[in-house]
């Protein structure tokens, strides 16, 4: 099932966020092997950089001022 999730072809912010949050699914599958959990987390973490970049781009496109807490963490 994890492979199906990560192989889903749609590439946009929402899909990347959902792939990154696959840890919630892994929590529900606590009977899964440690290897399956490790692979799922490893693949999900690959989306952290992608999401950060997409989020930063969305903030740059926004005309409203970005809250300072977000500016300093990016």
C-alpha positions as CSV (number, residue, x, y, z in Angstrom):
1,X,0.0,0.0,0.0
2,X,2.8,2.4,0.8
3,X,4.3,1.9,-2.7
4,X,0.9,2.8,-4.2
5,X,0.8,6.0,-2.2
6,X,4.3,7.1,-3.1
7,X,3.9,6.1,-6.8
8,X,0.7,8.2,-7.2
9,X,1.6,10.3,-10.2
10,X,-0.1,13.6,-9.4
11,X,2.5,16.2,-8.5
12,X,1.1,19.2,-6.5
13,X,1.4,20.7,-3.1
14,X,-1.6,18.8,-1.7
15,X,-0.3,15.4,-2.9
16,X,3.2,16.1,-1.6
17,X,1.8,17.1,1.8
18,X,-0.2,13.9,2.0
19,X,2.8,11.8,1.0
20,X,4.8,13.6,3.7
21,X,2.2,12.8,6.3
22,X,2.2,9.1,5.6
23,X,3.4,8.7,9.2
24,X,-0.2,8.9,10.4
25,X,-1.0,5.9,8.3
26,X,2.0,4.0,9.7
27,X,0.7,4.7,13.2
28,X,-2.5,3.0,12.3
29,X,-0.5,0.0,10.9
30,X,1.5,-0.7,14.1
31,X,1.5,-4.4,13.2
32,X,3.6,-3.6,10.1
33,X,7.2,-4.8,10.2
34,X,9.9,-2.3,11.4
35,X,11.4,-2.4,7.8
36,X,8.1,-1.3,6.3
37,X,7.8,1.5,8.8
38,X,11.4,2.6,8.2
39,X,10.9,2.6,4.4
40,X,7.7,4.6,4.7
41,X,9.2,7.2,7.0
42,X,12.3,7.4,4.8
43,X,10.2,8.0,1.6
44,X,8.0,10.5,3.4
45,X,10.9,12.6,4.6
46,X,12.0,13.0,1.0
47,X,9.0,15.3,0.6
48,X,10.1,17.7,3.3
49,X,12.4,19.6,1.0
50,X,9.9,19.6,-1.8
51,X,7.2,21.0,0.5
52,X,9.5,23.6,2.0
53,X,10.3,24.8,-1.5
54,X,6.7,24.9,-2.6
55,X,5.5,26.6,0.6
56,X,8.2,29.2,0.3
57,X,7.2,29.8,-3.3
58,X,3.5,30.3,-2.2
59,X,4.6,32.7,0.4
60,X,6.6,34.7,-2.1
61,X,3.5,34.9,-4.4
62,X,1.3,36.1,-1.5
63,X,0.8,39.8,-1.3
64,X,0.1,39.9,2.4
65,X,3.0,40.1,4.9
66,X,4.3,36.8,6.1
67,X,4.2,36.3,9.9
68,X,7.7,36.7,11.3
69,X,7.7,33.3,12.9
70,X,7.4,31.7,9.4
71,X,10.0,34.1,7.9
72,X,12.7,33.1,10.3
73,X,12.1,29.4,10.0
74,X,12.3,29.4,6.2
